[in-house]
């Protein structure tokens, strides 16, 4: 499938996607992965940076794994591989952990879409049930991976933002940093009148 932008429209906004466009594309040729770039070393370096790979071995290992995961009828598929690499670039992994997790996320997504395609094409009730279970598991896995990526990127910090605060007559408001536990909210000592407020 090839689509070209019509006059007056662009395929991708260049302001926020420049690093994605600048990195080279990956092609399959005679069972080999080829990085398309005039300078092979520079191409590898640009693609490694875009995919969060720390060195040449990590880059080629990641590309090899994506190629295997792209397979359709047991043969690597150029379209799937291009999609997977492009999506991995858009996630913009910052380190090798993010790179591995992002590669798994992309692979899980491709598997879920394969299940969706098979589900749409079958009238067999047993197959429908089996495919529905598989899609449910894949979707839950993807959601868990998204949560893990967000947690990793925020260093495990959980931010709680209070949008509105209303104090009625006779009420007390405590201002400061709080730690919330299952049945207790307490202010950090020394910030204000630190009374424990039970939930």
C-alpha positions in Angstrom: 0.0 0.0 0.0 1.5 3.3 -1.1 -0.1 6.6 -0.5 1.2 10.0 -1.4 0.1 13.3 0.2 -2.0 15.4 -2.1 -1.1 19.0 -2.8 -1.3 21.1 0.3 -1.0 18.3 2.8 1.9 16.6 4.4 2.3 13.0 5.5 3.8 13.8 8.9 4.2 17.1 10.6 7.9 17.8 10.3 8.3 20.0 13.4 7.7 17.2 16.0 8.7 14.2 13.9 12.0 15.3 12.4 14.1 12.6 14.1 11.8 9.9 12.8 12.0 11.1 9.2 15.8 11.5 9.4 16.5 7.9 10.4 17.0 5.4 7.6 14.5 2.8 6.5 15.0 -1.0 6.7 14.4 -3.3 3.8 14.6 -7.1 3.3 16.7 -8.3 0.5 17.5 -12.0 -0.1 16.8 -12.8 3.6 19.1 -10.0 4.7 18.2 -6.8 6.6 19.5 -3.8 4.7 19.6 -0.3 6.2 19.0 2.2 3.4 21.4 5.0 3.7 24.2 6.4 1.5 26.7 5.9 4.3 26.2 2.5 5.9 28.0 3.4 9.2 26.0 6.7 9.5 22.8 4.8 8.7 23.4 2.2 11.4 24.2 5.0 13.9 21.1 7.0 13.0 18.8 3.9 13.2 20.4 2.7 16.5 19.8 6.1 18.0 16.2 6.1 16.8 15.5 2.6 18.2 17.4 3.1 21.5 20.1 0.5 20.6 23.4 1.0 22.4 25.6 -0.5 19.8 25.7 -2.3 16.4 25.1 -5.8 18.0 22.0 -4.5 19.9 20.7 -2.9 16.7 21.1 -6.0 14.5 19.7 -8.2 17.3 16.6 -6.0 17.6 16.1 -5.9 13.8 16.5 -9.6 13.6 13.9 -10.2 16.3 11.5 -7.7 14.6 12.0 -9.5 11.3 11.1 -12.8 12.8 8.0 -11.3 14.5 6.9 -9.7 11.2 6.5 -13.1 9.5 3.4 -14.0 7.5 3.1 -17.6 6.5 6.5 -18.3 8.1 8.3 -15.8 5.8 9.4 -12.3 7.0 7.1 -9.6 5.6 8.5 -6.3 4.4 5.3 -4.4 5.1 5.0 -5.6 8.7 8.7 -5.0 9.3 8.5 -1.4 8.0 5.4 -0.8 10.2 7.1 -2.3 13.3 10.3 -0.3 12.8 8.4 2.9 12.2 6.2 2.4 15.2 9.2 1.6 17.4 10.8 4.8 16.2 7.7 6.8 17.2 7.8 5.4 20.7 11.4 6.9 20.8 13.0 4.5 23.3 15.7 6.2 25.4 17.6 3.2 26.6 17.9 -0.6 26.0 15.2 -1.5 28.4 12.7 0.9 26.7 13.9 -0.5 23.3 13.2 -4.1 24.3 9.9 -3.2 25.8 8.8 -1.1 22.8 9.8 -4.0 20.5 7.6 -6.3 22.5 4.7 -3.8 22.5 4.9 -3.5 18.7 5.1 -7.3 18.3 2.1 -7.8 20.7 0.1 -5.2 18.6 0.9 -7.0 15.4 -0.2 -10.3 16.9 -3.4 -8.8 18.2 -4.2 -7.4 14.8 -3.6 -10.8 13.2 -6.1 -12.3 15.7 -8.6 -9.5 14.8 -8.2 -10.4 11.1 -8.8 -14.1 11.7 -11.7 -13.4 14.0 -13.4 -11.3 11.3 -12.9 -14.1 8.8 -14.3 -17.1 10.7 -17.8 -18.3 11.3 -16.7 -21.2 13.5 -17.8 -20.6 17.1 -14.9 -22.5 18.7 -12.4 -20.5 16.6 -14.2 -17.3 17.5 -14.0 -18.1 21.2 -10.4 -19.0 21.0 -9.4 -15.9 19.0 -11.4 -13.7 21.4 -9.5 -15.1 24.3 -6.2 -14.6 22.5 -7.1 -11.0 21.6 -8.1 -10.3 25.2 -4.8 -11.6 26.5 -2.8 -9.7 24.0 -4.7 -6.5 24.7 -4.2 -6.9 28.4 -0.5 -7.6 27.9 -0.2 -4.4 25.7 -1.9 -2.3 28.4 0.4 -3.7 31.0 3.4 -2.9 28.8 2.2 0.6 28.3 1.9 1.0 32.1 5.4 -0.5 32.6 6.8 1.9 30.0 5.2 4.9 31.6 6.3 3.8 35.0 9.9 3.3 33.7 9.9 6.8 32.1 8.6 8.5 35.2 11.1 6.5 37.5 8.2 4.9 39.4 6.8 8.3 40.5 3.1 8.4 40.8 1.7 12.0 40.4 -1.6 13.0 41.8 -3.0 16.4 40.8 -5.8 18.1 42.7 -7.9 20.1 40.2 -10.4 21.7 42.6 -10.2 22.4 46.3 -13.2 23.6 48.3 -13.1 24.3 52.1 -16.4 24.9 53.8 -17.0 27.1 56.8 -15.4 25.6 59.9 -13.2 23.3 57.7 -9.4 23.1 57.8 -7.1 22.8 54.8 -3.6 21.5 55.1 -1.1 22.7 52.5 2.0 20.7 51.7 3.3 17.4 50.4 1.2 14.3 51.3 1.7 10.6 51.5 -1.5 8.6 51.1 -1.9 5.1 52.5 -4.9 2.8 52.5 -6.8 4.4 55.3 -4.6 7.4 56.3 -3.5 10.7 54.8 -0.7 12.5 56.6 1.2 15.7 55.9 5.0 15.6 55.9 6.3 16.8 59.3 7.3 20.4 59.6 5.3 21.7 56.6 2.1 22.7 58.5 0.1 21.7 61.5 0.6 18.0 60.7 -2.5 16.3 62.1 -3.3 12.8 60.8 -6.6 12.8 58.9 -8.3 9.5 58.7 -10.0 8.7 55.4 
